[in-house]
């Protein structure tokens, strides 16, 4: 049995606390079937749709495509944000073969400092949300509508979103996720090109660029109003259902059957 170090124990307590906030009180061990690295890559690239609809190109091709988008973006000066204190462009991060893609609003101070989306407090919460789904950050792709931090973390202006979003759309077309999760109203409105309330945007599944899209709360909003974490969890459960990821109840039944 692995000994719990103080740091590991603290991290475990924090993770369990987050699950309780989401309304998850019972956790079950998921059986793992050993596979070698080559088999795992084959499994991760499989799709339930016919190959003619969602044919998966080699990983290096997607990496090259992402690199080409980043090179086209360059040291972007297309909108006013390059003159308003941004330190660097925050492009995107994750698995180019991801089945789920998270799209936020804009980089914050921590993201502007590190050049990686969702690494601050809101990013830590997003990581926990992803883990609650049974995934890791390396399994998904994460990006924002705009790639430069607005001054004072203000809401991006419409023209800034319109200038920057074509690069995001190209990223989406490279990843071709099965489903996109729009984090917050700005991301949802920009992607869907509609102006509506979060109450109306949530709870629906949208057709978007040959994939599906759902809307949930931005992690920064959940930090301000933790009561909405349970609502966000409902949204994520719909994503899990669409992807065929097991729910806690399904894991319980699976473990019960194995213990017979």
JOTA-V251352 format. One record per pair of residues at least 24 apart in sequence whose ideal C-beta (glycine too) atoms are under 10 Angstrom apart, sorted by the first residue. I is the first residue (numbers start at 1). J is the second residue. Records with the same first field share a line. If there is no record, write none. Layout:
# JOTA-V251352
I=J, J
This chain:
# JOTA-V251352
14=124, 128
15=128, 131, 132
17=128
18=124, 125, 127, 128, 129, 131, 132, 226, 229
19=128, 131, 132, 233, 248
20=229
21=125, 128, 132, 222, 226, 227, 229, 230, 232, 233
22=128, 129, 132, 229, 230, 231, 232, 233, 234, 236, 237
23=229, 230, 233, 234, 248
24=132, 230, 233, 247, 248
25=248
26=248, 249, 251, 252
27=248, 251, 252
28=246, 248, 249, 250, 251, 252, 253, 254, 255, 256
29=251, 254, 255, 258
30=134, 246, 250, 251, 254, 255
31=251, 254, 255, 257, 258
41=97
44=95, 97, 98, 99, 139
45=97
47=97, 99, 176, 178
48=178, 243, 244
49=178
53=210
54=176, 178, 210, 211
55=176
56=97, 176
57=96, 97, 174, 176
59=95, 96, 97
60=96
61=96, 174
62=95, 96, 97, 174, 175, 176
63=96, 174
64=96, 174
65=96, 170, 171, 173, 174, 175
66=91, 92, 96, 141, 170, 171, 174, 175
68=170, 174
69=166, 167, 168, 169, 170, 171, 173, 174
70=147, 167, 171
72=166, 167, 170
73=147, 164, 166, 167, 170
76=146, 147, 148, 163, 164, 167
78=148, 160, 163, 164, 166, 167
79=146, 148, 156, 157, 159, 160, 161, 162, 163, 164
80=148, 150, 151, 157, 159, 160, 163
81=106, 146, 147, 148, 149, 150, 151, 156, 157, 160, 163, 164
82=148
83=151
84=148, 149, 150, 151, 152, 154
85=112, 148, 149, 150, 151, 152
86=112, 146, 147, 148, 149, 150, 151
87=111, 112, 113, 114, 115, 148, 149
88=112, 113, 114, 115, 147, 148, 149
89=115, 146, 147, 148, 149, 164, 167
90=114, 115, 116, 117, 118, 119, 143, 144, 146, 147, 148, 149
91=115, 116, 117, 143, 144, 147, 167, 168, 171
92=116, 117, 141, 142, 143, 144, 147, 167, 168, 171, 172, 174, 175
93=117, 118, 119, 137, 138, 140, 141, 142, 143
94=136, 137, 138, 139, 140, 141, 142, 143, 171, 175, 177
95=135, 136, 137, 138, 139, 140, 141, 142, 175, 177
96=141, 171, 174, 175, 176
97=139, 141, 174, 175, 176, 177
98=135, 138, 139, 140, 141, 142, 175, 176, 177, 178, 179
99=135, 139, 140, 141, 175, 176, 177, 178, 179, 211, 239, 242, 243, 244, 245
100=130, 133, 135, 139, 140, 141, 142, 175, 177, 178, 179, 180, 181, 211, 212, 236, 239, 240, 242, 243, 245
101=140, 141, 142, 143, 168, 171, 172, 175, 176, 177, 178, 179, 180, 181, 182, 211, 213
102=126, 129, 130, 137, 140, 141, 142, 143, 144, 177, 180, 181, 182, 183, 187, 216, 219, 239
103=141, 142, 143, 144, 145, 165, 168, 171, 172, 177, 180, 181, 182, 183, 184, 186, 187, 188, 190, 191, 213
104=142, 143, 144, 145, 146, 181, 182, 183, 184, 186, 187, 218, 219, 220
105=144, 145, 146, 150, 153, 155, 156, 161, 182, 183, 184, 185, 186, 187, 188, 190, 218, 220
106=144, 145, 146, 147, 148, 149, 150, 153, 154, 155, 156, 160, 161, 164, 184, 186, 187
107=144, 146, 147, 148, 149, 150, 153
108=144, 149, 150, 153, 220
109=149, 152, 153
110=149
111=144, 147, 148, 149
112=148, 149, 150, 153
113=149
115=147
116=142
117=141, 142, 143, 144, 147
118=142, 143, 144, 183, 219, 220
120=219, 220, 223
121=219, 220, 223
122=183, 184, 218, 219, 220, 221, 222, 223, 224
123=219, 220
124=219, 223
125=218, 219, 220, 222, 223, 226, 229, 232
126=181, 183, 218, 219, 220, 222
127=219
128=219, 229
129=181, 183, 216, 217, 219, 222, 229, 232, 233, 235, 236
130=181, 236
132=229, 232, 233, 236, 237, 240, 248
133=181, 233, 236, 237, 239, 240, 243, 245, 247
134=240, 243, 245, 246, 247, 248, 251
135=239, 240, 243, 245
140=175, 177, 181
141=171, 172, 174, 175, 177, 180
142=181, 183
143=167, 168, 171, 172, 175, 180, 187
144=168, 183, 186, 187, 190
145=182, 183, 184, 186, 187, 188, 189, 190, 191
146=186, 187, 190
153=220
155=184, 185, 186
156=186, 187, 190
158=186, 189, 190
160=190
161=186, 187, 189, 190, 191
162=190, 193
164=190
165=190, 191, 193
169=208, 209
172=208, 209, 210, 211, 213
173=209, 210, 211
175=211
176=209, 210, 211
177=209, 211, 212, 213, 243
178=211, 212, 239, 242, 243, 244
179=205, 208, 211, 212, 213, 214, 238, 239, 240, 242, 243
180=206, 208, 209, 211, 212, 213, 214, 215, 239
181=212, 213, 214, 215, 216, 232, 235, 236, 238, 239
182=206, 208, 213, 214, 215, 216, 218
183=215, 216, 217, 218, 219, 220, 221, 222, 232
184=215, 216, 217, 218, 219, 220, 221, 222
185=215, 217, 218, 221
186=218
187=213, 215, 216, 218
188=213, 214, 215, 216, 218
189=215
191=215
198=228, 231
202=231, 232, 234, 235, 238
203=231, 234, 235, 238
204=238
205=238, 239, 242
212=238, 239, 242
214=238, 239, 242
